[in-house]
Amino acid sequence: MDWPSLSVTEKKELMMIMARTNIPIKFTSSFLITMSLQSYSSILKTSYSAFNLLQK
C-alpha cells in the first residue's frame, strides 16, 4: 500500500483501524467474569466437542 498516494479520508480510516486493533477484545458476563477472545473460543470449542460426543 502506497501511503502517500492515499486520500486524507483513507488515511484517517486506516489510522482508526490501527488504533482499534491495539485494544484487546474482552467479553464480560454479568460483570463477574472477563474473558479474552482466545479463552472464549477455547470454551466454545470444548463445549462443541462435548455436545458432539453426547450426540453419538
N, C-alpha and C positions, 0 to 999 in steps of 0.2 A: 504494500500500500504506500503510495507516494503522499506523505503528509502535506507537503507544501502545495500540492495541486488540489487538495480538498477544499470545499467551500466552508465558510465560517459555521454554518448550521451543522454540517457533517462533523466538523472538529468538536463542536460543543456536544453533540450526541455521543461521539466516541469518548470524550472526557467523562461524561456522565456514566457511561457503561463501565469505564475503567474504575471510576470511584466506587460504583456499586459492587463490583466484583471483589473489592477489598473487605467488604462487610460479610462476615460468615452468616450462613443461613442457620437459624435455630428455631426449633419447634417447641412450644410450651404447652403444657397440659394443665389446665386449671391453676396456673401459676405455681405448680408444685414441682414439675419436672421440666428441665430444659435439655433438649436433645439436639445433637448436630445432625446434619443431613446423612452423614455416614452411619451413625448409630441408628437412626430411624430406618434407613434402607436395610440395615442388618436385621433389625427386628422384623421388618416386613418379609424378608427372605425366609427367615426362620419360621415365621407364622405360616407362610405359604407352604413351606416344606412339610410342616406338621399337618396342615389341612389336607394336603395331597396324600400323606401317609395314612391318615384316618379315613379317607375316602375309599381306600382299597380294601 
